[in-house]
Amino acid sequence: MASPDSLSIAQARRVALAAQGFSNRARRFTRAPFDAALDRLHVLQIDSVNVFARSHYLPVFSRHGAYETAQLDGALWTSGAFTEYWAHEAAFIRLEDRPLFAWRMADFEARYAERAEGLADELRQVREMLADGAPRRVRELETQQRERRGPWWDWSDTKRAVELLFATGEVVSVGREQFERRYALAEHAIPEVAGVRMPRAEAQRALIERASASLGVATLADLADYHRMSAREAAAAIRDGEDEGVLIPVQVEGWTNSRGTPVAAWLHRDAQVPSRLAPNALLTPFDPVVWFRPRAERLFDFHYRIEIYTPKEKRQYGYYCLPLLIQGRLVGRLDLKADRRAQALLVQAAWQEAAAPPHTAEAAVALLREAAVWQGLDEVRAAPVGNLPLPERFAA
């Protein structure tokens, strides 16, 4: 079927959600729903906040429902199929895709050349200590008290050195303990790809194609943001993708600049345009559906900001609000916290948009029950904060 040359905004939303792995089918447990989700997303962003659940667990739950997080941990950390790198922010990627970021490693090396000179002793020490092949956390690499502190989040010089080596690709993370990375030399941990260096332009073309497949329909800014590429280099890769027939130019209703001129957009050649697609889901703040805030606004008319770093008295919606997807629209946000001692999922605030459908509260209750069961919690308790009315207390 020929690709359309224009999409309504409703069609664009369905294209985007289909590309992201959402469906209308009832979600049910499968042994390993991870492969489908990770293939769709290409990157799984990691974040340290654990108020409700670790962020990288949520995209699989959002798309497939409850599953055993230990199985995902096994797939990510012990199967040998995945690794961690700066692919968006810190993120899991398939091991075979690591060479696609060799250009970023080279950029980090050039950017931090002067910093590396100042950390020469620490870099040598880290290399020597990891030379025996045993993974170590930063505290196990530090040989003296942290008297010298650098400007990076009050990191020690050893931490700065190890993170520099991680950024330039010489060191990799081989798991986490209490969410602290355990480091090893890449040549020991992932010898099959450690020395592979894909040419910059070729790698960026591949990344733009993957971003396009994951987004379905996207602007230059959307495609560049997916793997944090410069607009100039993304534009060059888009031109190549267009010439090869991978990216199809398309106009999307309402996607205009400040002058009212249509913004260029591209549809991936394999993108589906579903006639109906209206999933319900809770999303992590770091889900690709919402992580690029201008796209979330343009696609869903949903203004979203995470308020973790906002002083409590200035927060509008809550500390850790999860976007609420109802019938394929972003129509609310829930500030969640898991109280594991009380075995309760706490809804500290619940909000809905003016255009939320009438059954939003009912759908939110169903999602909250599912989320509580997934996290091994017995009940849901909702505070009377916000404009989305939820029962004060209900069983999972």
Secondary structure, 3 states (H helix, E strand, C coil): CCCCCEECHHHHHHHHHHHCCCCCCCCCCCCCCHHHHHHHHCCEECCCCCCCCCHHHHHHHHHHCCCCHHHHHHHHHHCCCEEEEECCCEEEEEHHHHHHHHHHHHHHHHHCHHHHHHCHHHHHHHHHHHCCCCCECHHHHCCCCCCCECCCCCCEHHHHHHHHHHHCCCEEEEEEECCEEEEEEHHHHCHHHHCCCCCHHHHHHHHHHHHHHHHCEEEHHHHHHHCCCCHHHHHHHHHHHHHCCCEEEEEECCCECCCCCECCEEEECCCCCCCCCCCCEECCCCCCCCCCHHHHHHHHCCCCCCCCCCCHHHCCCCCCEEEEEECCEEEEEEEEEEECCCCEEEEEEEEECCCCCCCHHHHHHHHHHHHHHHCCCCEEEECCCCCCCCCCEEEC
